[in-house]
Amino acid sequence: MKITKLQFTKRIKKYHFELKHLLVVFVVLIFFQMLTSMVHKISLRNFLFETQDWYQQDFAERLANLSATSLELLFETTLQHQPLDDDNTQKVVQAFNIILSQQLLQQHVQEVCLLLAHEGKIYAIDNGTMLAAYFFNNQIIQPAANVAHANAIRMYETIQNEMIATEQTHSIVEGKQTFHVFVPFVPKGEYFGALYMRSNPEFDFVTSGIITSYNQTSVIFTGLILIGLLAMFYISSHTVEERDEAQQLLFQERERQIKENIHHQKEALFTKRIYHTHHKAEKVMGFIKEDLRLLSAANIEEIKYRMSKYANFISRVIYDMKWYDPPLHAIRNPLFRTNLNEVIRFLVDHIFLRIASRTEQYQFELDLDASMPGVPVNEFVVWEILEPLLQNCLDHGGDHKIIIRIQTHFDAIAGAAQIVIADNGCGIQPELLTPNEDGIKRLFLEQVSTKKNGQNSGYGCYIAYEIATQRCGWHLDAENLDAAGCQFTITIPHLVKRG
């Protein structure tokens, strides 16, 4: 599968470097750089040491071989001019001294001598006088030189037979840098002995210089990596800033959209609530007019009570029309001590039972707990919750006579109260009792209704649920009864009975 350049670019753009990413990359690179540098340094050090050991031995052998060759040439040249007078003998002695002492002038040479056999014994010769006496007079003078070169004589004795047989240079290494070199001394092809040279070639400064240079290179390379990563961080930080700015703008736009949606939802709920309360306000105004016609001296107190409640309800409707999101203290307030039993009785007696044409079609049964404490909710907000639920029982009860049972109960131990509204009607369709992804049953959703004429329907239970749960903090549930009908249960938590 081929990936186009644009697709590859899009994939890369999904990833943004941040400081922690660069730190990880930097640590990994430095670790591998240090590991590689250490392995390379060890390999280089071993190579340099091996090369140095080889070169030191080669240098010592070459220097000793050069000295032996010089003495052989001088000896062969001298033998061609025999007999020698005193003057020539002195010149030969000086030449021998120059060759022997010249090597001692080298920084790395500590000891030089010729190891020659005389009458079955090994002697060390380290000056021209002794050498001339040995070759020209066949005698050994100043044998005390053997003491200075005693170690050389002992080592030569161990390899003498091998050198006579092979006539090859032998080297003995003492420690790491001290070389004892024995070069066969064979003027005119005849083996006389060996030239011994002890040297200590010093080349550590070369190895140290190379390793120091390598360390400097490693430091520079690490510095370049750091500079590169800092450049990457500088570039990526700008990218991250642009991303963060874009995300911030996106979040602000999303916040604005959410606020607009909430605003529209509140406006929609406000409109629906006002529609329902306006409809009920018209009915209440009709009750007020009827009470005014029926006003007499005998019923004036009863009518005053009803008209006071009606008027307060109309005032509440007008108050709610001021804004779609009324302040919380106008809904819930510790100053409110609403008697739920009184609100239920008023709704039953002076709202639902005042319609004479329908009183024969339904009946209310009340079982109200006298110990119910007052709730800190405006009584007309309670009216807005209970009235749609009671109306739903009437609208969906069927053709037979509907019996609506209203029960209140207070549990002092749990500190909670319940309002149960049940009927013997047709019940609620099972699909309406199915909860959605938010756990809300479809019955309490917006524009959900079983009425054949769906216009302006599906809002009663929705408004009751929204006001009860969102504004009052209550719990509202619905279920079908086993025998017949349905039941609404309102649970009011955190109630305290006050004396």
C-alpha positions in Angstrom: 0.0 0.0 0.0 1.5 3.3 -1.1 1.3 6.3 1.1 1.2 9.7 -0.6 3.4 12.6 0.6 0.3 14.5 1.8 -0.9 11.5 3.9 2.6 11.1 5.3 2.7 14.8 6.2 -0.7 14.5 8.0 0.5 11.6 10.0 3.6 13.4 11.1 1.6 16.5 12.0 -0.4 14.5 14.5 2.7 14.2 16.8 4.0 17.2 18.6 7.3 17.3 20.5 7.3 18.7 24.0 10.1 19.1 26.5 9.7 15.7 28.1 10.0 14.1 24.6 13.2 16.0 23.9 14.6 15.1 27.3 14.0 11.4 26.6 15.6 11.7 23.1 18.5 13.6 24.6 19.1 11.1 27.4 18.9 8.2 24.9 21.3 9.8 22.5 23.7 10.7 25.2 23.6 7.2 26.6 24.3 5.7 23.2 26.9 8.3 22.5 28.7 7.5 25.8 28.4 3.8 25.2 29.7 4.0 21.7 32.5 6.4 22.8 33.5 4.1 25.6 33.6 1.0 23.4 35.5 3.0 20.7 37.9 4.4 23.3 38.6 1.0 24.8 39.2 -0.4 21.3 41.4 2.5 20.4 43.4 2.3 23.6 44.0 -1.5 23.1 45.1 -0.9 19.6 47.4 1.9 20.6 48.9 -0.1 23.4 49.4 -3.1 21.1 51.0 -0.8 18.5 53.1 0.9 21.1 54.4 -2.5 22.5 55.3 -3.6 19.0 56.9 -0.3 18.0 58.9 -0.2 21.3 60.3 -3.6 20.7 61.0 -2.9 17.1 62.6 0.4 18.0 64.8 -1.2 20.6 65.8 -4.0 18.3 66.6 -1.7 15.4 68.7 0.6 17.6 70.6 -2.4 19.0 71.0 -3.9 15.6 72.3 -0.6 14.2 74.9 -0.4 17.0 76.1 -4.0 16.4 76.4 -3.4 12.7 78.4 -0.3 13.3 80.8 -2.2 15.5 81.1 -5.0 13.0 81.9 -2.6 10.2 84.5 -0.8 12.3 86.1 -4.1 13.3 86.2 -5.4 9.8 87.7 -2.1 8.5 90.3 -2.0 11.2 91.5 -5.6 10.5 92.2 -4.6 6.9 95.0 -2.2 8.1 97.0 -4.4 10.4 99.5 -4.1 11.9 98.3 -1.0 13.9 100.6 1.5 15.4 99.9 3.3 18.6 98.3 6.2 16.8 95.9 4.1 14.8 95.1 2.0 17.8 94.1 5.1 19.7 91.9 6.1 16.8 90.2 2.7 16.8 89.6 2.9 20.6 88.0 6.3 20.2 85.8 5.0 17.4 84.7 2.1 19.6 84.0 4.5 22.5 82.0 6.8 20.2 79.8 4.0 18.9 79.1 2.6 22.4 78.7 5.9 24.2 76.6 7.4 21.3 73.8 5.0 22.1 73.8 6.0 25.7 73.1 9.5 24.7 69.7 8.3 23.5 66.9 9.2 25.9 65.5 5.7 26.0 68.8 3.7 26.3 70.1 2.9 29.8 72.8 0.2 29.2 75.0 -0.9 26.3 77.8 -3.5 26.3 79.3 -6.3 24.2 79.1 -9.8 25.8 82.1 -11.8 24.6 83.4 -15.2 25.6 87.1 -15.7 26.7 88.5 -18.9 28.0 85.0 -20.3 28.6 83.7 -17.3 30.5 81.4 -14.4 29.5 82.7 -10.9 29.9 81.0 -7.6 29.5 82.9 -4.9 27.5 81.5 -1.4 27.5 84.5 0.8 26.3 86.9 0.9 23.3 90.1 0.1 25.3 88.7 -3.2 26.6 87.3 -4.0 23.1 90.7 -3.3 21.4 92.6 -5.4 23.9 90.2 -8.3 23.4 90.3 -8.3 19.6 93.9 -7.2 19.0 95.7 -8.6 22.0 93.3 -11.5 22.9 93.2 -10.4 26.5 90.6 -9.0 29.0 91.4 -5.9 31.0 89.3 -4.3 33.8 87.1 -7.3 34.4 85.2 -5.2 37.0 82.8 -4.1 34.2 81.2 -7.5 34.7 79.7 -6.3 38.0 77.9 -3.4 36.3 76.5 -5.7 33.7 76.0 -8.7 35.8 72.2 -8.9 35.0 73.0 -8.8 31.3 75.5 -11.6 31.6 73.0 -13.8 33.5 70.3 -13.4 30.9 72.8 -14.0 28.1 74.0 -17.2 29.6 70.4 -18.6 29.4 70.1 -17.8 25.7 73.7 -18.2 24.6 73.4 -21.6 23.1 70.2 -20.7 21.2 71.8 -17.5 19.8 74.9 -19.5 18.6 72.6 -21.9 16.9 70.3 -19.4 15.3 72.3 -16.2 15.2 69.1 -14.2 15.6 68.2 -11.3 17.7 66.6 -12.0 21.1 64.5 -9.7 23.1 63.4 -10.1 26.7 60.7 -7.8 28.0 60.8 -6.7 31.6 57.5 -5.2 32.9 55.7 -3.3 30.1 58.4 -1.0 28.6 61.9 -2.3 29.5 63.5 -4.3 26.7 66.7 -6.4 27.0 67.9 -6.8 23.4 70.7 -9.3 22.4 72.0 -8.9 18.9 74.5 -11.5 17.5 78.0 -9.9 17.0 79.4 -11.7 14.0 82.2 -9.7 12.3 83.3 -11.5 9.0 80.7 -14.1 9.6 82.3 -15.5 12.8 80.2 -15.5 16.0 82.0 -13.8 18.8 79.2 -12.9 21.2 76.3 -10.5 21.4 75.6 -6.8 21.7 73.4 -6.1 24.7 71.2 -3.1 25.0 68.7 -2.2 27.7 66.3 0.5 26.6 62.9 1.9 27.8 61.2 3.5 24.8 58.6 6.0 26.0 55.6 6.6 23.7 52.8 7.2 26.2 52.6 10.8 25.2 51.5 9.8 21.7 48.7 7.5 23.1 47.6 10.1 25.6 47.5 12.8 22.9 45.4 10.6 20.6 43.0 9.6 23.4 42.7 13.3 24.6 42.0 14.3 21.0 39.3 11.7 20.8 37.7 12.8 24.1 37.6 16.4 22.8 35.9 15.2 19.6 33.4 13.3 21.7 32.6 16.3 23.8 32.2 18.5 20.7 29.9 15.9 19.1 27.8 15.7 22.3 27.6 19.5 22.4 26.4 19.5 18.8 23.7 17.0 19.6 22.6 19.2 22.6 22.5 22.2 20.3 20.5 20.3 17.7 18.0 19.1 20.4 17.7 22.6 21.7 17.0 23.8 18.2 14.4 21.1 17.9 12.9 22.1 21.2 12.8 25.8 20.1 11.0 24.9 16.9 8.6 22.3 18.5 7.8 24.7 21.3 6.5 27.2 18.8 4.5 24.4 17.2 3.1 23.4 20.6 2.3 27.1 21.4 0.4 27.3 18.1 -1.4 24.0 18.8 -2.3 25.2 22.3 -3.6 28.5 20.9 -5.7 26.6 18.4 -7.0 24.3 21.1 -7.8 27.3 23.3 -9.7 28.9 20.5 -11.5 25.6 19.8 -12.4 25.3 23.5 -13.6 28.8 23.6 -15.7 28.3 20.5 -17.0 25.0 22.0 -17.8 26.8 25.3 -19.7 29.5 23.4 -21.7 26.9 21.5 -22.5 25.0 24.7 -23.6 28.2 26.4 -25.8 29.0 23.4 -27.3 25.6 23.5 -28.0 25.9 27.2 -29.5 29.3 26.6 -31.7 28.0 23.8 -32.8 25.0 26.0 -33.7 27.3 28.8 -35.6 29.6 26.5 -37.4 26.6 25.0 -38.3 25.3 28.5 -39.4 28.8 29.5 -41.6 29.0 26.5 -43.2 25.7 27.2 -43.6 26.4 30.8 -45.2 29.7 30.1 -47.6 28.1 27.6 -48.8 25.6 30.2 -49.0 28.1 33.0 -50.8 30.6 30.7 -53.3 27.9 29.8 -53.9 27.1 33.5 -54.0 30.8 34.3 -56.9 31.2 31.9 -58.7 28.4 33.8 -58.0 30.0 37.1 -59.2 33.4 35.9 -62.5 31.7 35.1 -62.7 30.3 38.6 -62.1 33.8 40.0 -64.9 35.2 37.9 -67.2 32.4 39.0 -66.3 33.0 42.7 -67.1 36.7 42.3 -70.5 35.8 41.0 -71.1 33.4 43.9 -69.8 35.9 46.5 -72.2 36.3 49.5 -72.0 37.0 53.2 -72.2 33.3 54.0 -69.3 32.2 51.9 -67.1 35.3 51.9 -64.3 33.7 54.0 -64.2 30.5 51.8 -64.1 32.6 48.6 -61.4 34.9 50.1 -59.2 31.9 50.8 -59.7 30.5 47.2 -59.2 33.9 45.5 -56.1 34.5 47.6 -54.6 31.3 46.3 -55.8 32.0 42.7 -54.4 35.5 42.8 -51.1 34.3 44.2 -50.9 31.7 41.4 -51.6 34.4 38.8 -48.9 36.6 40.4 -46.5 33.6 40.1 -47.3 33.2 36.4 -46.6 36.9 35.8 -43.4 36.6 37.8 -42.2 33.6 35.8 -42.8 35.6 32.6 -40.1 38.1 33.5 -37.2 35.7 32.7 -36.6 32.2 31.6 -34.1 31.4 34.4 -35.6 32.8 37.7 -33.2 33.1 40.6 -32.8 30.1 42.8 -34.0 31.8 46.0 -37.3 32.4 44.3 -37.8 28.7 44.0 -36.0 27.2 47.0 -35.5 29.2 50.2 -35.4 28.2 53.9 -38.1 30.9 54.4 -40.6 28.8 52.4 -42.5 26.3 54.6 -44.9 24.9 52.1 -47.5 22.4 53.4 -47.6 19.7 50.7 -50.9 18.3 52.1 -52.6 21.7 51.8 -51.3 22.1 48.2 -52.6 18.7 47.3 -56.1 19.3 48.8 -56.4 22.7 47.1 -55.5 21.3 43.7 -58.0 18.4 44.1 -60.8 20.5 45.6 -60.5 23.8 43.9 -58.9 22.9 40.5 -59.8 19.4 39.3 -63.1 19.0 41.1 -64.5 22.4 40.1 -65.1 21.2 36.6 -68.7 19.9 37.1 -68.9 18.2 33.7 -66.1 15.7 34.6 -66.5 15.0 38.3 -68.5 11.9 37.5 -65.6 10.5 35.4 -63.0 10.5 38.1 -62.6 10.3 41.8 -59.8 11.3 44.2 -58.8 9.3 47.3 -56.4 11.1 49.6 -54.2 9.5 52.3 -52.1 12.3 53.6 -49.6 12.0 56.4 -50.2 14.6 59.0 -46.6 14.5 60.2 -45.4 15.8 56.8 -43.0 18.7 57.5 -43.0 21.8 55.4 -40.7 21.9 52.4 -38.4 24.9 51.6 -40.0 25.3 48.1 -42.4 27.9 46.8 -45.9 26.4 46.9 -46.7 27.4 43.3 -43.5 25.6 42.1 -45.0 22.5 43.8 -48.2 23.3 42.0 -46.3 23.3 38.7 -44.9 19.8 39.5 -48.1 18.1 40.8 -50.7 19.5 38.4 -49.2 18.0 35.2 -48.9 14.6 36.8 -52.5 14.6 38.0 -53.6 15.9 34.6 -51.7 13.0 33.0 -53.7 10.5 35.1 -56.9 12.1 33.8 -55.9 12.3 30.2 -54.7 8.7 29.9 -57.1 7.0 32.2 -59.4 5.4 29.6 -63.2 5.5 29.2 -64.1 4.0 32.6 -64.2 5.9 35.9 -60.7 6.8 37.1 -59.8 6.6 40.7 -56.7 8.7 41.6 -55.1 7.9 44.9 -52.7 10.4 46.4 -50.6 9.4 49.4 -48.0 11.3 51.4 -45.6 9.7 53.8 -42.7 11.1 55.9 -39.8 8.9 57.2 -38.3 10.7 60.1 -35.4 8.3 60.4 -34.4 8.6 56.8 -35.2 12.3 56.7 -37.2 11.9 53.5 -40.8 12.2 52.3 -42.7 10.7 49.4 -45.7 11.7 47.3 -47.3 8.8 45.5 -49.9 9.5 42.8 -51.5 6.3 41.4 -54.5 5.5 39.2 -56.5 2.6 37.8 -56.3 3.7 34.2 -54.7 2.1 31.2 -51.1 2.6 32.4 -48.1 3.8 30.6 -46.8 2.2 27.4 -43.8 0.0 28.2 -41.5 1.8 25.7 -42.1 5.1 27.5 -40.7 3.5 30.7 -37.4 2.6 28.9 -34.5 4.8 30.1 -32.2 6.5 27.7 -28.4 6.7 27.9 -28.7 9.3 30.6 -30.9 7.1 32.7 -34.0 9.3 32.1 -37.2 7.4 31.1 -38.7 8.4 27.8 -41.9 9.5 29.5 -40.0 12.5 30.9 -38.3 13.5 27.7 -39.4 16.5 25.6 -42.2 16.1 23.0 -42.9 12.5 24.0 -46.7 11.9 24.1 -49.3 9.2 23.3 -51.9 11.7 22.4 -53.2 11.4 18.8 -53.0 15.2 18.4 -49.3 15.8 19.1 -49.6 19.6 18.8 -48.5 21.3 22.1 -48.3 17.9 23.8 -45.5 16.0 25.4 -44.5 18.8 27.7 -46.5 18.2 31.0 -44.4 15.3 32.4 -41.2 16.8 30.9 -41.8 20.1 32.7 -42.7 18.4 35.9 -39.5 16.3 35.8 -37.3 19.2 34.9 -38.6 21.4 37.7 -38.6 18.6 40.3 -35.1 17.3 39.6 -33.2 20.3 38.3 -34.7 23.1 40.4 -35.9 21.4 43.6 -33.4 18.5 43.8 -36.2 15.9 44.1 -36.5 12.5 42.5 -39.4 11.7 40.2 -40.1 8.2 38.9 -43.0 6.4 37.0 -44.0 2.8 36.8 -47.0 0.6 35.9 -48.9 -1.2 38.6 -49.5 -4.9 38.5 -53.2 -4.7 38.8 -54.0 -1.7 36.5 -52.9 1.9 36.0 -49.7 3.7 36.7 -47.9 5.3 39.6 -45.8 8.5 40.0 -43.4 8.6 43.0 -41.8 11.9 44.1 -39.1 11.4 46.7 -38.0 14.5 48.7 -34.7 14.0 50.5 -33.1 15.9 53.4 -36.2 16.9 55.2 -36.1 17.7 58.9 -39.2 17.9 61.1 -39.3 21.2 62.9 -41.2 21.8 66.1 
